[in-house]
Structures are given as structure tokens and as C-alpha cells.
Amino acid sequence: MIKIAGLYAITPDEASTDLLLAKVEAALQGGVSILQYRNKQASHQLRTRQARAILPLCRDYQVPLIINDSIKLCLALDADGVHLGADDGNLQVARTRLGSNKILGVSCYNRFELAESAQEAGADYVAFGACFSSSTKPNAPVASLDLFKRAQAQLKIPSVAIGGITLENATQVINARASAIAVINAIFSADDITLTAQQFIKFFSHDINQSNII
């Protein structure tokens, strides 16, 4: 049973595998709950090499590894799951290809109806964003924090907040009942990645989202 809650780290676009691994291990040492491998700039070969190198680290720290946008890579590595955009193919087909033991996460942007459809198709969690201005996706639609309260009330699966989340604004999405917060730059661009991850984790109370287990 994997719990989708707490700090969800997403890797930056990093060409150096050695540097990426050092950053990932620092984040894992800080206590992240979930790690997503994402590199939009890399070739297929580099993505495969980096994801394959990260997987043993995640196993060592008992943190699930989610692969961004590639069911094929997820299955080839036997990673823990995949994260797809709402328009990245048929979600029911994705669920069938992954089987019941892999995590399926889906980006739903600022549209609650996409989250409802994703849940119906078998998604294990949905993500809403951008919650705040994001340097990773500067043109992303703004997602109201009310989406998380609605998700808590109307969905049976966890909701993840993403987009521009920092130490200064993280409590806003946590208080809005997001199950987890997904962070890229605020962690991986920090001078002390481990300490920054620990600071994010402190925002979560002990009993928050105890029911969000898949």
C-alpha cells in the first residue's frame, strides 16, 4: 500500500546524471515521500539511463519512483508508476497496460471534470496546478485552491498540488487539503536540498490525509 501524501519531489531537467543522482539522494535524505523522474530536455537514451540509475536509490530509501509520461519506460524498469497529462492517451488503456500494482497519476490542471474522469478511468491520484506562478511552466493555467477542498469532499483518490510551490506558500495548499505538494525548483535549486526537503515536510501535521492510501 503506497500512501500519496506529503512531499512529492519532481526531478529537474539535468543533463549530468552524476549531478542529478547527487541531488536526488539529497532529497531522499530529506525525507521526500514520492519521487517523480521528469526530464523534458533529455533524449530517450538519457532518460532511460537516468531513470535506471535513480531507481536503486529510491529502493534504498523505500520511496516510490514515478516516471513522467512514459508507460514503456516505467514497465521496462519496473518502476512504481507513471504520471500522465490528461491528454497523453487513453487513461483506461494506460491503466490496463500498467496493471493494478502500478501507480497511475494524472495531471488535471485547473479542471475538476478531468479529475472525475481520471478517477473513473482508474487513476490513483490527480494533480491540480499551477497553484502559483511557475518558472517550469510559466504559461500554465492557474488552479484555484478550492479544487483541493472539492477533491477532498468529492473524490476517493488523493490530490496533489503543483506549480510554483515554495516554503513561503506551501501552507496555503496544505491548508486547502491537498494530499501532497509536488515541488521541483524550490527543492532542487536550493543550496541545501536535504534541509529544504525537511522544512517542507514540517508543514504537514501528523494526522493530515490519513485516509489517502491506495
C-alpha positions in Angstrom: 0.0 0.0 0.0 1.6 3.3 -1.1 0.4 6.5 0.5 0.2 9.5 -1.7 0.8 12.2 0.8 3.4 14.7 2.0 6.3 15.9 -0.1 6.4 14.8 -3.8 9.7 15.7 -5.4 10.0 16.0 -9.2 13.4 16.0 -10.8 14.7 19.0 -12.7 15.9 18.9 -16.3 19.5 18.0 -15.5 21.9 16.7 -18.3 24.5 15.4 -15.9 23.4 12.1 -14.5 26.0 12.2 -11.7 24.8 15.6 -10.5 21.2 14.5 -10.8 21.9 11.5 -8.6 23.5 13.6 -6.0 20.5 15.9 -5.9 18.1 13.1 -5.8 19.9 11.4 -2.9 20.0 14.7 -1.0 16.2 15.0 -1.5 15.7 11.4 -0.4 17.8 12.0 2.7 15.5 14.9 3.5 12.5 12.5 3.6 10.5 13.0 0.4 7.6 10.6 0.2 7.5 10.2 -3.6 9.9 10.9 -6.4 9.0 11.5 -10.0 11.6 11.3 -12.7 11.0 14.0 -15.3 13.4 15.4 -17.9 11.7 17.1 -20.8 15.1 18.1 -22.4 16.7 14.6 -22.4 16.9 12.1 -25.2 15.2 8.7 -24.8 18.6 7.2 -24.1 19.5 9.7 -21.4 16.1 9.4 -19.8 16.4 5.6 -19.7 20.0 5.9 -18.2 19.0 8.4 -15.6 15.8 6.7 -14.5 17.6 3.4 -14.3 20.3 5.0 -12.1 17.7 6.6 -9.8 15.6 3.5 -9.2 18.1 1.8 -6.9 18.4 5.0 -4.8 14.6 5.1 -4.4 14.6 1.4 -3.4 17.3 2.1 -0.8 15.1 4.8 0.7 11.9 2.9 0.2 10.4 5.8 -1.8 8.2 5.0 -4.9 9.6 6.1 -8.2 7.1 7.6 -10.7 8.1 8.0 -14.4 6.8 11.1 -16.2 4.9 10.5 -19.4 6.3 7.0 -20.3 4.4 3.8 -19.6 7.0 2.0 -21.7 9.9 3.2 -19.6 8.0 2.5 -16.3 7.4 -1.1 -17.3 10.9 -1.6 -18.7 12.5 -0.6 -15.4 9.7 -2.0 -13.2 9.3 1.5 -11.6 6.4 2.1 -9.3 4.2 4.0 -11.6 3.7 6.7 -14.2 2.4 10.2 -14.3 0.5 11.3 -17.4 -1.0 14.5 -18.8 -4.8 14.4 -19.2 -4.3 14.3 -23.0 -1.5 11.7 -23.0 -3.6 9.0 -24.5 -6.5 6.9 -23.2 -6.3 6.5 -19.4 -8.2 3.3 -19.3 -5.7 1.8 -21.8 -2.9 3.2 -19.6 -4.5 1.5 -16.5 -4.7 -1.8 -18.4 -1.1 -1.6 -19.5 0.2 -0.8 -16.1 -1.9 -3.4 -14.3 -3.3 -3.0 -10.8 0.0 -2.9 -8.9 1.5 0.3 -10.5 0.6 3.9 -9.6 -1.2 6.0 -12.3 -1.2 9.7 -11.7 -2.9 12.2 -13.9 -2.5 16.0 -14.4 -5.8 17.7 -14.4 -4.6 21.3 -14.5 -7.5 23.5 -13.2 -10.4 21.3 -14.4 -12.2 19.2 -11.9 -14.1 17.3 -14.6 -10.8 15.9 -15.7 -10.1 14.6 -12.2 -13.5 12.9 -12.1 -12.8 11.3 -15.5 -9.3 10.2 -14.4 -10.7 8.6 -11.2 -13.3 6.8 -13.3 -10.6 5.5 -15.6 -8.6 4.1 -12.7 -6.2 6.8 -11.7 -4.6 6.5 -8.3 -4.2 10.2 -7.8 -4.8 13.5 -9.6 -2.7 16.7 -9.7 -4.0 20.2 -10.0 -1.8 23.2 -11.0 -0.3 25.6 -11.4 -1.2 26.7 -7.9 1.1 29.7 -8.1 3.3 31.3 -10.8 5.7 28.6 -12.0 9.1 29.0 -13.7 8.8 25.4 -15.0 5.5 26.1 -16.8 5.1 29.9 -16.9 2.0 29.7 -19.2 0.2 27.1 -17.2 -3.4 27.8 -16.2 -3.9 28.9 -12.6 -5.6 26.3 -10.4 -7.8 27.6 -7.6 -7.0 26.2 -4.2 -10.7 25.4 -3.8 -10.1 22.4 -6.1 -8.4 20.6 -3.3 -11.3 21.1 -0.9 -13.6 19.9 -3.6 -11.4 16.9 -4.3 -11.3 16.1 -0.6 -15.1 16.1 -0.5 -16.0 14.5 -3.8 -13.1 12.3 -4.9 -12.0 8.9 -3.4 -8.4 9.4 -4.5 -5.7 11.8 -3.3 -5.0 15.2 -5.0 -1.5 16.6 -5.5 -0.8 20.4 -5.7 1.9 21.5 -8.2 3.2 24.7 -9.7 5.2 27.4 -8.0 5.1 25.9 -4.5 7.7 27.3 -2.2 8.4 27.4 1.5 6.6 30.7 1.7 3.3 29.5 0.2 3.2 25.7 0.8 0.9 26.0 3.9 -1.8 27.6 1.7 -2.2 24.4 -0.4 -1.8 22.1 2.6 -4.5 24.0 4.5 -6.6 23.7 1.4 -6.4 19.9 1.9 -4.1 18.9 -0.8 -2.9 15.4 -0.1 0.6 16.1 -1.3 2.7 19.0 -2.6 4.8 18.5 -5.7 8.0 20.6 -5.8 10.8 20.9 -8.4 12.8 24.1 -8.2 12.2 25.0 -4.6 14.0 21.8 -3.6 16.5 21.0 -6.4 17.7 24.6 -6.8 18.2 25.1 -3.1 21.6 25.5 -1.6 20.8 22.7 0.9 18.4 20.2 -0.7 18.1 17.9 2.3 17.4 20.8 4.7 14.8 22.3 2.3 13.0 19.0 2.0 12.9 18.7 5.8 11.5 22.2 6.1 8.7 21.3 3.6 7.8 18.2 5.5 7.4 20.0 8.8 4.4 21.8 7.3 2.4 18.6 7.3 0.7 17.8 10.6 0.9 14.2 11.9 -2.7 13.3 11.1 -3.2 15.1 7.8 -4.7 13.0 5.0 -4.6 9.7 6.9 -7.3 8.3 4.6 -5.4 8.9 1.4 -4.0 5.4 0.9 -4.0 3.4 -2.2 
